[in-house]
Amino acid sequence: MTVAFYANGTKAGARESKRELAKVAVGLGMNVSSPSRADVVVVLGGDGTMLRAAHEFPGIPLLGLNLGGLGYLASVGERAFVKALRMLARGRYSVSERTMLVVSGGGKYAVALNEIAFRGGLSGRAAVLDVESDGRAVTRYMADGLVVASPTGSTAYSLSAGGPVLMPDVPALVLTPLNPHALAARPVVARDTVRFTVTLRRRPGGAAEPVGVYADGEPVFEVGVDESAEIRRASVTAKLVELDGYNPYEVMSRKLGWTGSNVK
């Protein structure tokens, strides 16, 4: 097996860990090369580093070793780094194909692993967003914004906005409004074959302020009044390495503090 190491240089000890783990990998009989020649890219950092790696190395399985804070995608803690490499060398892992999203509009597009987000401008005023699914009207939100999340992204921005948690293999998307101005507004789960169209409308008596469109937190373009953006499932997937014994429920409990219930 050939592996490559990709580290977030801003993280304390990342470069040193990369050098040391490369030595461990060679000692385990693996070859260390560039990502373009690797069977697996070992990512050293946090979830932001994992997202960057998913964009930079499409189609290559990624194993996340956490040097960050939360580390939901990069779920292997520092104490288990060597154990993780040992399992990798012995083939004790599987590869999870994760849904990615594409957003397009105004001649621009971007791909995201976690989510596509629509957020209002500097004024902080709520935006009026019309949502369609495969050409059929869904609803109109007056809100600070809107998140369209993949199953992987359901535990990220969407979750913090009150969205549901989806397991990684669920073929669905989540539509979560950000601070909606309506008591009855709730997140929506839809099959991942639909195409959502989000159109900005003018607020009653309000200014025509554009809304920013973001892919995994990175700005892509803006939509103005009566302009639209389309979101759909991408034709490509992100490939994440899951070591033997990986349990998404256990990771959710360990990383997000999920307990289900205190009733015994």
N, C-alpha and C positions, 0 to 999 in steps of 0.2 A: 504494500500500500504506500502511496505517496501522499504526504500531507503538506500543507502550507500554513503559516502562522500570520495572522492579521491582527495587529494590536493598535489600540487607541493610545497614541503617544502622549496624550495629555493626562493619562491616568498614572498615578504614582506607581512605580515599579513595573510598568507594562513592558518596557523594552528588556529589562532584566529577566522578567518572567518568560518572555518570548525566547530569549537565548537559552535559558535553562531548560525550558520545555522542549526546545528543538533537540538539545542533547539527549533528553530522556527518550524522545521519539526515535532517534537514531539507535539508541541502546536497546529499544524494543524491536528493532529490525525494520523500521519504517524509513522511507526516503523522505527528505525534506526538500521541497522545491518551491517554485513560484505558484501562485494561485491558478494560473492558466494551465498548469500541468498536474494539478493536484486532484486526487480523488475526494479529499475532504479538506475544507479550509477551517482551521481551528481559530476561532475569534476570541481575542482577549480584550475584554472591556465590559460595557454594560449593554442595555437594550438599544441605546442609540447607536452603538458600534455594530450591533447585530443588524440593525436596519440598514446602515450604510453598506455593510458587507453584502446584504441581500440585493442591493442595487448594483454594487460593483462587480459581483461574481454570480451573475444569473446562471441557474442550472447546476451550480456546484453545491453539494451538501455542506452545510455549515454546522459546526459544533461550537456552542457558546460557553466560554469559561468566564465567570463573572468577576470582574474587577471593579464593578460599579456599585450602585446602591441597591435598587430593587432587584434587578437581574431576573426578570420573568422569562424572557427569551433566552438569555444567557444564564441558565439556571444552575450550572455546576459551580459550587463554591470552591474557594481556594484550597481547602483541605482535601478535596477530591480530584484535583487537577491530574495528578499522576495516575490515580485509579482510572480516570476517564480515558487517558491516553492508552493505558493498558487494555481496557475494554475495546477501544477502537482498533488497536493492533490485532486483537484476537477475533475481530469481526462480531463482537457482541453488541450490536446496535441495529436499528432500522432507520429508514429515511422517511420522514413525514412530508408529504406534498401539501404545502400550504397555499390556500387561495390568495391571489393578488388582485388588485383592482386597477383599472385604468380610468382616468378622468380626462375628458377632452372638451375643448371649447375655444373659439376664436383662433383656430389654427394651431393651437398648442395642446400638448398632452403630457401626462406623467403617469408613472406606475407607482403603486404603494402596496406595502405588505400589511400595514395596520389599518389605515383609514384615509379617506378623503374628507377634509373638513372645509366648511364654509364659515367664515368669520367676518363680522362687521368691521367697519373702518375705525378711524381714530376718534370719531365723535362718541363712540360707545352706544349709539342709538340702535334699537332693535331693527332687524331686517325683516322684510316680508318675502317669504320664499314659497313658491308654488312647486309642488313635487308631483311628478308623473311617473308611473311604472308601465313600461311598454306602451306608452301613449295614452294610458288611462289615468285620470286624475286620482291622486292619493289624498292630498290634503294641502292646506295652506298654513304655514307656520309664521307667526310673528315671534321672533326669538333672536337671541344674540348670535345664533348660527345653527349649523346642522352638521352632524357627523354621519358618514356612511362607512361602516366598519366591516372588515372581514372577520371570520371566526377568530383568527389570531389577534386582531385588533379589538375584539370585543372586551378584552381585559385591559385595554389602554385608555385612550381619551374617552371612548364611548362609555366605559364603565364609570369613570369619574363623573360623567354627566348623567348617571342613573340608568345606563343601558344594561341589558341582560348579559350574562356570561354564556358564550357558546363554546362547546368543546371543539378542538381544532379540526376534527373530521366532519363537522356538520356542514352540509352544502347549503349555506344560507348567508345572508347579509343582514346587517343591523342598521336601522335608520333611527338616529337619536338626536332630538332637538336639544339645543343648548339654551337653558333658561327660558323656556317658552312662556309667552304671556297668555297662558290658558291653563286652567286647573285640570282639564281633561286630557291635555296633550301627553301622550305616552310613546315610548319607543316602539318600533315596528320591526318584526323579523319577517324577511321575505326569502324566497328561494334565490339561489345565486345565479340563476339564468336570466333574471330580469335586468332591464336597463332602466336606471333611474335618470330622469331629467329634472334638474333643479333650475328654476327660473326666478330671477330677482324681479320683484314688483315695487312700484313706488308706494311709500307709506302715505296714508291719507294726510294730506297737508304737509308732508315731509319733504326733505331734500332728496335729490337723486344721488345718494352716496353709494359707490360701488362696494362690492363684497369680495374679499380675498378668497382664493381657492388654494388649499394646501394639501400636499401629498406627504404623509408621514412627517408632518410638521414643517416641511419646506414649501415656501411660496411657489406657486406655479403660474397663475395669472389672476386677473380680476374679471368679474362679470358686472356689467352695468345694468341699469333698469331695462327690463324686457329682454335681457340677454340670458343665455342658458349654458349649462355645462351638463355633460352626460357622464354617468358612472356605470361601469359594467365590470364583470369578471374578466380578468386578463387571460390571454391564451397561454401565458407562462405561469409557472408556480415557483414559490420559494421552497427550497429543500432543506429541512432542518433535521439534524441527526438526533435521534432519541436513543440513548443508551438503554441496554436491557434493564428492565425494572422501572422505566420511566412511567410515572403516573400523573396525568395532568391534574387530577383532583388533589394529590398530595402537594404538587407545586403551587396550586392555587391556595391551599391552606397555609403552606410555609411562607410563601411570598406575599400574599395579600391578606393574611390574617383571617381567612374564611374558616368558620367553625361549624357552619350549618345550623346548629342549635345547641343550646346548653342543657336541654332537657335530657335526663338520663333515665 
